Amino acid sequence: MVFFSCKVDPKINPILPSDDLKEIIPPGWPEPVYRFNNNPIKEQVFVLGRALFYDPILSKDNTVSCGSCHQQFAAFAHADHGFSHGVDDKLGTRNAPGMFNLNWHPAFMHDGGVNHIEVMPVAPIQNPVEMDLAFNDALEKLKNSNRYKKLFAAAYGDENVTSSRMLKAMAQFMGLMYSYNSRYDMFKRGENGVTFTEQEQRGYQLFLANCNSCHKEPLFTDFSYRNNGLTVNALINDSGRAHITQLPEDKFKFKVPSLRNIALSAPYMHDGRYATLQQCLDHYTNNVVNMVNLDPLLLPNGIPMNAQQKSDIIEFLKTLNDYKFIGDKRFADPGIN
């Protein structure tokens, strides 16, 4: 008899194929705002950006990473959390949005307070209820890490940790998060005989008639800022876009979110007040408040829809789920922390 001792296999992190990392502009899509001309795509830079995205080293107490509040299975939103928990279990005041197709965004955050993908991480790193770490302190942590010295050297040829290198690496990781392979996309491309059910087709036509003005195809947002008639949470009193511009005409306006992967990324609205898509559609038929700066498209009485029409629209919205994207191992936590 021969006896074999049992060992736990070491965790193996797959090497990423370089030819799978490339800029993509799907046919029929507009030109993206951000291109990689000054941030050449390179596997080692992407790997560095992925490590930074998932590493809690960028938080004050080493407990919170970008990936803590942006989970891949939820299209990089925060599943079932209206407000995400930061360091010391502090609660924020806004819902963590999904992250995909970021190269097309002219600005970021619900109020558009960040205007470039390469500086976007600075805001959550320094936010006192998120990661609560001065950006220079974050750089010092990386400079003192042997692992990051190696990752920076692999990405850029030497161990020099700079803000530009750090932020470009994170922008490369986030910018390559393309979501364009939902059943909707396959249907529009005429692939493999993919079709819509009768209900999905009805929902699509209702969507085009009632929703496409703001949630414009193919990105399912026009990136504008609008007041959709939500009652104001008195405990937060979030002024939205006006928080950035200080203009009264921007009060209570928030960035129109993309509806791609929407059925995967509950809860909804800038403050996560709605748990279901049904509640969202009920808002537009029953609960729109005629308030200052209400979007004219919602006057006088929201969007009229009956129960069957709402059900049809929800079935269409489910076709926007991109399961290939949320299962793509390139964007998964590398598990090396």
Secondary structure in CASP SS format (residue, H / E / C, confidence):
PFRMAT SS
TARGET T0000
AUTHOR 0000-0000-0000
METHOD secondary structure of the structure
MODEL  1
M C 1.00
V C 1.00
F C 1.00
F C 1.00
S C 1.00
C C 1.00
K C 1.00
V C 1.00
D C 1.00
P C 1.00
K C 1.00
I C 1.00
N C 1.00
P C 1.00
I C 1.00
L C 1.00
P C 1.00
S H 1.00
D H 1.00
D H 1.00
L C 1.00
K C 1.00
E C 1.00
I C 1.00
I C 1.00
P C 1.00
P C 1.00
G C 1.00
W C 1.00
P C 1.00
E C 1.00
P C 1.00
V C 1.00
Y C 1.00
R C 1.00
F C 1.00
N C 1.00
N C 1.00
N C 1.00
P C 1.00
I C 1.00
K C 1.00
E H 1.00
Q H 1.00
V H 1.00
F H 1.00
V H 1.00
L H 1.00
G H 1.00
R H 1.00
A H 1.00
L H 1.00
F H 1.00
Y H 1.00
D C 1.00
P H 1.00
I H 1.00
L H 1.00
S C 1.00
K C 1.00
D C 1.00
N C 1.00
T C 1.00
V C 1.00
S C 1.00
C H 1.00
G H 1.00
S H 1.00
C H 1.00
H C 1.00
Q E 1.00
Q H 1.00
F H 1.00
A H 1.00
A C 1.00
F C 1.00
A E 1.00
H C 1.00
A C 1.00
D C 1.00
H C 1.00
G C 1.00
F C 1.00
S C 1.00
H E 1.00
G C 1.00
V H 1.00
D H 1.00
D H 1.00
K C 1.00
L E 1.00
G C 1.00
T C 1.00
R C 1.00
N C 1.00
A C 1.00
P C 1.00
G C 1.00
M C 1.00
F C 1.00
N C 1.00
L H 1.00
N H 1.00
W H 1.00
H C 1.00
P C 1.00
A C 1.00
F E 1.00
M C 1.00
H C 1.00
D C 1.00
G C 1.00
G C 1.00
V E 1.00
N C 1.00
H C 1.00
I C 1.00
E C 1.00
V C 1.00
M C 1.00
P C 1.00
V H 1.00
A H 1.00
P H 1.00
I H 1.00
Q H 1.00
N C 1.00
P C 1.00
V C 1.00
E C 1.00
M C 1.00
D C 1.00
L C 1.00
A C 1.00
F H 1.00
N H 1.00
D H 1.00
A H 1.00
L H 1.00
E H 1.00
K H 1.00
L H 1.00
K H 1.00
N C 1.00
S C 1.00
N H 1.00
R H 1.00
Y H 1.00
K H 1.00
K H 1.00
L H 1.00
F H 1.00
A H 1.00
A H 1.00
A H 1.00
Y H 1.00
G C 1.00
D C 1.00
E C 1.00
N C 1.00
V C 1.00
T C 1.00
S H 1.00
S H 1.00
R H 1.00
M H 1.00
L H 1.00
K H 1.00
A H 1.00
M H 1.00
A H 1.00
Q H 1.00
F H 1.00
M H 1.00
G H 1.00
L C 1.00
M C 1.00
Y C 1.00
S C 1.00
Y C 1.00
N C 1.00
S C 1.00
R H 1.00
Y H 1.00
D H 1.00
M H 1.00
F H 1.00
K H 1.00
R H 1.00
G C 1.00
E C 1.00
N C 1.00
G C 1.00
V C 1.00
T C 1.00
F C 1.00
T C 1.00
E H 1.00
Q H 1.00
E H 1.00
Q H 1.00
R H 1.00
G H 1.00
Y H 1.00
Q H 1.00
L H 1.00
F H 1.00
L H 1.00
A H 1.00
N H 1.00
C C 1.00
N C 1.00
S C 1.00
C C 1.00
H C 1.00
K C 1.00
E C 1.00
P C 1.00
L C 1.00
F C 1.00
T C 1.00
D C 1.00
F C 1.00
S C 1.00
Y E 1.00
R E 1.00
N E 1.00
N C 1.00
G C 1.00
L C 1.00
T C 1.00
V C 1.00
N C 1.00
A C 1.00
L C 1.00
I C 1.00
N C 1.00
D C 1.00
S C 1.00
G E 1.00
R C 1.00
A H 1.00
H H 1.00
I H 1.00
T H 1.00
Q C 1.00
L C 1.00
P H 1.00
E H 1.00
D H 1.00
K C 1.00
F C 1.00
K E 1.00
F E 1.00
K E 1.00
V C 1.00
P C 1.00
S C 1.00
L C 1.00
R C 1.00
N C 1.00
I H 1.00
A H 1.00
L H 1.00
S C 1.00
A C 1.00
P C 1.00
Y E 1.00
M C 1.00
H C 1.00
D C 1.00
G C 1.00
R C 1.00
Y E 1.00
A C 1.00
T C 1.00
L H 1.00
Q H 1.00
Q H 1.00
C H 1.00
L H 1.00
D H 1.00
H H 1.00
Y H 1.00
T H 1.00
N H 1.00
N H 1.00
V C 1.00
V C 1.00
N C 1.00
M C 1.00
V C 1.00
N C 1.00
L E 1.00
D C 1.00
P H 1.00
L H 1.00
L H 1.00
L C 1.00
P C 1.00
N C 1.00
G C 1.00
I C 1.00
P C 1.00
M C 1.00
N C 1.00
A H 1.00
Q H 1.00
Q H 1.00
K H 1.00
S H 1.00
D H 1.00
I H 1.00
I H 1.00
E H 1.00
F H 1.00
L H 1.00
K H 1.00
T C 1.00
L C 1.00
N C 1.00
D C 1.00
Y H 1.00
K H 1.00
F H 1.00
I H 1.00
G C 1.00
D C 1.00
K H 1.00
R H 1.00
F H 1.00
A C 1.00
D C 1.00
P C 1.00
G C 1.00
I C 1.00
N C 1.00
END
